[in-house]
């Protein structure tokens, strides 16, 4: 018999798996059409970031195993973040058009970054709310999310297309992920 935790996390795992599938499929499409692709490294880093966020969410869901009683509203709320990650993974890749000779990911990213950033803002908001209300991390647990919301809101609302800004944002985020892996090496354990 499944525990309540096992039962509710099945659907969350499926949603996360679908998002990972989108990213891996997009990467396979890039490899398959290599001669027709013009990569843009900030976009490639966003692929890595969203992939990492999928894995991190799946890993962090394990912390909820101590919940004895699950209510549908709690489950629905917790499901919103993986659903948003799935949408972000879908927004990373263009809907294929066979008319294009070369797919320029820089042009694609610059044409779509506002939608993508608003999705990341929603993810940061959902993550912060989950940290505060579900995981009881307190206000210090939402500082990072608040910073993400602030920076990406300014860039998206002001329609900033300066390449150095986008490169800086994605570079800082990748460095933050690397730092968090190092810092949490002994914290992110499943025993």
N, C-alpha and C positions, 0 to 999 in steps of 0.2 A: 504494500500500500504506500502511495506517495504521501510525503509530508506536505503541509500547506505550502511551505517554501518551494519544494520541488515542483509542485503543481503550478504555481503562479510563474515560476521562472522559466518554464518550458516555452511559453509564448514570448517572453522577453528575449530568450535566447534565439528563438526563430527570427524575430525582428532584427536582432543584431546580426545574425547570420546572413540575412538578406542584404543588409547594408554592406557587410564585408564582401558578399558576392558581387555587388555592384562595383566596388572598388577593384577587386581582382579581375572582373570581366573587363572593366575599362582599361586596366593595365594590359591585359591580354590583347585587347583591340589595338592599343598603341603599339605593342610589339608586332602584332600581325600586320599592321599598316605602316611599319617603321619608315618607309621611304616617302610616305605621304604625310608625315607628322612633323611639325615644327614645335618641339617642346619648349616650355617656359618654366625655369626651375622654381619660381615661387608657386606655380600651380602644382608642380610635382611634389613640393614640400607640403602643400595643403592635402594632397592625396595621402601622404604619410601621416599627417596630423589626424585626419578624420579616421584613418585606419586605426591609429593608436587609440583614439577616443572610443572606438567600438570595443577594442580589446579591454581597455581600462574599465569601461562600464560593465562589461561581462564579468570582469574580475571583482569589481566593487560590489556587484549584486550579491556576491557570496556573503558580504557583511550583514545582509538582511535575513540570514538563515535563523537568527534568534527570534524573529517575529513569530509568535505562536498563533496569533489570530490575524487574518488578513481580511480587509474589507474591500469591496469593489472600488470605492472612490480612491483608496490608497493605491490599489493596483493600477487603476487608470492613470493616476498622476505619475506613478513611477514608470509607466509605459510611454509617457509622452517624450521623455528624453531619448530612448532608443528609436522611437518613431521619427523624431527630428533628425537624429543621426542618419537614419536611412535616407531621408529626404536630402540631407546634405551630400551624402555619397552619390545620390542620383544627380544633383546639381553640378557635381564636379566634371561631368562628362557631357559632351554635346549629343543631341539627338542626331544620329547619323544621317548625313545627306550625301548621296552618291555623286552629287553634282560638283562637290568640292574636290579640286585636284590636290590641294595641300590643306591640312587642318592645322591652323596656327593657334596653339594653345594660349599664346600671349593675347592675341586678339579676342579669343573666346573668353579668357579670364577677365580682361578689361571690360568686355561687353556685359558680363554677368556677375561681377564681384559684388555689386550692391545686394542682389538677391541672396547670394551666398553669405555675405556678411550678416544680413538680417537673420538668416537661418542660424548662424553661429551665435548671434546675440540671443536668440530664443533659447539655444542650447545652454548658453552661459546662465541665463535667467532661470531655466528649469533646474540646472545643476545647483545653483545657489539656493533655490527654494528647497530642493531635496536635501542638501547639506544642512540647512537650518531646521526644517520641520521634521524630516524623517530620520536623519542621522544625528541630529542634535549637536552639530559642530559649533553652534553659536555664531555670532557675527564675524568672528575672525575666520570662520570657514567660508565666507563669501567675499572676501577681499579680492581674491584673484578674479572671480566672476564679475565683480563690479568694475574692475579695471578693464577687462575684456569688453564689457558692455559699453563703457565710456569711449574707449579708443575706436572700436569698430563703428559705433554710432556716429562719431564725428566724421570718420572717413566716408561712411556710406551716405550720411545726410548731406555732407558738403560736396559729395561726388568727387572726392580727391582721386585723381588718376596719376599722380606723380609716382613714377615707377619706384623710386627710392623708398617711398612710404610703404608700399606693398612689400617690397623686399625686406625692409626693416621689421615690419610686423611679423612676417612668416619666419624670419631668422630668429627673432626674440622668442617666438612661440616654440620653435624646434629646440632652442637652447634651454627653455624652461622645461620642456619634456625630458630632455637629457638630464637636467639637474634634478627633476622630481624622481626619475628612475634611480639616480645615485642616492639621493637623500632617503627615499623610501625603500631602498633595497631590502632592508630587514623588516619593513612594515608590511609590504605587499606580499604576505605569505599566506598560503593555505596549508593548514596542518590538520 
